Amino acid sequence: MKKLDNYLAIHWRIENSNIKLLSKCSTSLVSWIKNFTLEHKIDNIYFATDYPLHGNYDKAQSASFYNIREEHHQAIRTLNSTIKLNTWISLNALDDLKNDYDEKIKWELEGSGVQGILDKLVLINADWFVSGPRGCARIQSRFTRRIKNAREKLINSGNTKIKNISTVWSLI
């Protein structure tokens, strides 16, 4: 797996976002990333989302995200066209586990479980962690809350790599 050093991790739970705000959400995130990475001299950005990153772009990473619309696609296109993002795919994180001959393994790796675990571990161990604001993201996510709790425990145990528990990007 490719190694990330000095990285910002973003969790965008896009499922419950306000469709009318998605364009503003993505342009605000791009602006926020550019400013934040410049200010903090960040080299890498890891992006975790429930939006489908691989294969069938109508099948989300989350089992509860059923209604993927053009606005979701456009928001992610805006992000991808302006910022270089690392994901579980670009890190080749699951390549060693792939087995084209075993349908059960293939099915597991195409689901949200293994990818979600990997995302959670990368988000927990990031130098910086950010998630979406109200209207742009699901802000009461159990997944995000667990990441924040784990990051807080790491900071409290003396981990100096982790610079924040969590930040929410600003809507502009």
C-alpha positions as CSV (number, residue, x, y, z in Angstrom):
1,M,0.0,0.0,0.0
2,K,1.2,3.5,-0.8
3,K,2.3,5.4,2.2
4,L,0.8,8.8,3.1
5,D,2.9,11.2,5.1
6,N,1.7,14.5,6.5
7,Y,-1.9,14.1,5.3
8,L,-5.3,15.6,5.6
9,A,-8.2,13.1,5.7
10,I,-11.6,14.1,4.6
11,H,-14.8,12.2,5.3
12,W,-17.7,13.3,3.2
13,R,-20.9,11.4,4.0
14,I,-22.7,12.8,1.0
15,E,-25.8,10.6,1.3
16,N,-28.0,13.0,3.4
17,S,-26.7,16.2,1.9
18,N,-29.1,18.9,0.6
19,I,-29.2,18.4,-3.2
20,K,-29.6,22.1,-3.7
21,L,-26.4,22.8,-1.7
22,L,-24.1,20.1,-3.3
23,S,-22.5,22.4,-5.9
24,K,-21.8,25.0,-3.1
25,C,-20.5,22.2,-0.9
26,S,-18.0,20.9,-3.4
27,T,-16.7,24.3,-4.4
28,S,-16.4,25.3,-0.7
29,L,-14.5,22.1,0.1
30,V,-12.1,22.8,-2.8
31,S,-11.5,26.3,-1.5
32,W,-11.1,25.1,2.1
33,I,-8.6,22.3,1.0
34,K,-6.5,24.7,-1.0
35,N,-6.3,27.2,1.9
36,F,-5.8,24.6,4.6
37,T,-3.1,22.6,2.8
38,L,-1.2,25.8,2.0
39,E,-1.4,27.1,5.5
40,H,-0.4,23.7,7.1
41,K,2.0,22.6,4.4
42,I,0.1,19.3,3.8
43,D,1.4,17.0,1.1
44,N,-1.4,14.5,0.7
45,I,-5.2,14.3,0.9
46,Y,-7.1,11.2,1.7
47,F,-10.8,11.2,0.7
48,A,-13.3,8.8,2.2
49,T,-16.9,9.0,1.1
50,D,-20.1,7.0,0.7
51,Y,-20.1,8.1,-3.0
52,P,-19.2,5.2,-5.3
53,L,-15.5,5.5,-6.2
54,H,-15.2,2.2,-8.1
55,G,-17.0,0.5,-10.9
56,N,-20.7,1.0,-10.9
57,Y,-21.2,4.7,-10.1
58,D,-24.9,4.1,-9.2
59,K,-23.9,1.8,-6.3
60,A,-22.7,3.7,-3.3
61,Q,-20.1,2.7,-0.8
62,S,-22.8,2.9,1.9
63,A,-25.5,0.2,2.0
64,S,-28.0,2.9,3.0
65,F,-27.3,5.3,0.1
66,Y,-29.8,4.5,-2.6
67,N,-30.6,7.6,-4.5
68,I,-27.5,8.8,-6.3
69,R,-28.3,11.7,-8.5
70,E,-26.5,13.8,-11.1
71,E,-25.9,16.5,-8.4
72,H,-23.8,14.0,-6.5
73,H,-21.8,13.1,-9.6
74,Q,-21.2,16.7,-10.4
75,A,-20.1,17.5,-6.9
76,I,-17.5,14.8,-7.0
77,R,-16.4,15.7,-10.5
78,T,-15.8,19.3,-9.2
79,L,-13.6,17.9,-6.4
80,N,-11.7,15.4,-8.6
81,S,-11.1,18.0,-11.3
82,T,-9.3,20.4,-9.0
83,I,-7.7,18.4,-6.2
84,K,-5.5,15.3,-6.2
85,L,-7.2,13.0,-3.8
86,N,-6.0,9.7,-2.5
87,T,-8.6,7.0,-1.8
88,W,-8.5,3.3,-1.0
89,I,-8.3,2.8,-4.7
90,S,-5.4,5.0,-5.5
91,L,-3.4,3.6,-2.5
92,N,-3.8,0.1,-4.0
93,A,-4.7,-0.9,-0.5
94,L,-6.7,-4.0,-1.4
95,D,-4.6,-5.2,-4.3
96,D,-2.9,-7.9,-2.4
97,L,-6.3,-9.3,-1.2
98,K,-7.8,-9.4,-4.7
99,N,-8.5,-12.8,-6.2
100,D,-10.3,-12.9,-9.5
101,Y,-11.0,-16.7,-9.1
102,D,-12.8,-16.5,-5.7
103,E,-16.2,-14.9,-6.1
104,K,-16.7,-14.6,-2.3
105,I,-13.5,-12.6,-1.9
106,K,-14.4,-10.5,-5.0
107,W,-17.9,-9.8,-3.5
108,E,-16.4,-8.8,-0.1
109,L,-13.9,-6.4,-1.6
110,E,-16.6,-4.8,-3.8
111,G,-18.8,-4.1,-0.8
112,S,-18.5,-1.4,1.7
113,G,-17.3,-3.4,4.7
114,V,-13.6,-3.9,4.0
115,Q,-13.3,-0.5,2.3
116,G,-15.0,1.1,5.3
117,I,-12.6,-0.5,7.7
118,L,-9.6,0.7,5.7
119,D,-11.1,4.2,5.4
120,K,-11.7,4.3,9.2
121,L,-8.1,3.3,10.0
122,V,-6.7,5.9,7.6
123,L,-9.0,8.6,8.9
124,I,-8.2,7.9,12.5
125,N,-4.4,8.1,11.9
126,A,-4.4,11.2,9.7
127,D,-2.5,14.2,10.8
128,W,-5.6,16.3,10.2
129,F,-9.2,15.2,9.9
130,V,-12.2,17.2,8.4
131,S,-15.8,16.3,7.7
132,G,-18.7,18.2,6.1
133,P,-20.9,20.9,7.5
134,R,-24.7,20.8,8.0
135,G,-26.4,20.6,4.7
136,C,-23.4,19.1,2.9
137,A,-23.0,16.0,4.9
138,R,-24.6,13.7,7.5
139,I,-23.2,15.3,10.6
140,Q,-24.5,12.7,13.1
141,S,-22.7,9.8,11.5
142,R,-21.8,7.0,13.9
143,F,-18.8,6.3,11.7
144,T,-17.5,9.9,12.0
145,R,-18.2,9.9,15.8
146,R,-16.1,6.7,16.2
147,I,-13.2,8.3,14.3
148,K,-13.4,11.4,16.5
149,N,-13.4,9.3,19.6
150,A,-10.4,7.3,18.5
151,R,-8.5,10.4,17.5
152,E,-9.2,12.0,20.9
153,K,-7.9,8.8,22.7
154,L,-4.7,8.9,20.6
155,I,-4.1,12.6,21.3
156,N,-4.8,12.0,25.0
157,S,-2.3,9.1,25.0
158,G,0.5,11.4,23.8
159,N,0.3,10.9,20.0
160,T,1.9,14.0,18.6
161,K,1.3,13.2,14.9
162,I,-2.4,13.9,15.2
163,K,-3.0,17.7,15.1
164,N,-6.8,17.8,15.7
165,I,-9.7,15.7,16.7
166,S,-11.9,17.0,14.0
167,T,-12.7,20.1,11.9
168,V,-15.7,20.9,9.8
169,W,-15.0,22.7,6.5
170,S,-16.7,26.0,5.9
171,L,-19.4,26.8,3.4
172,I,-18.6,29.9,1.4
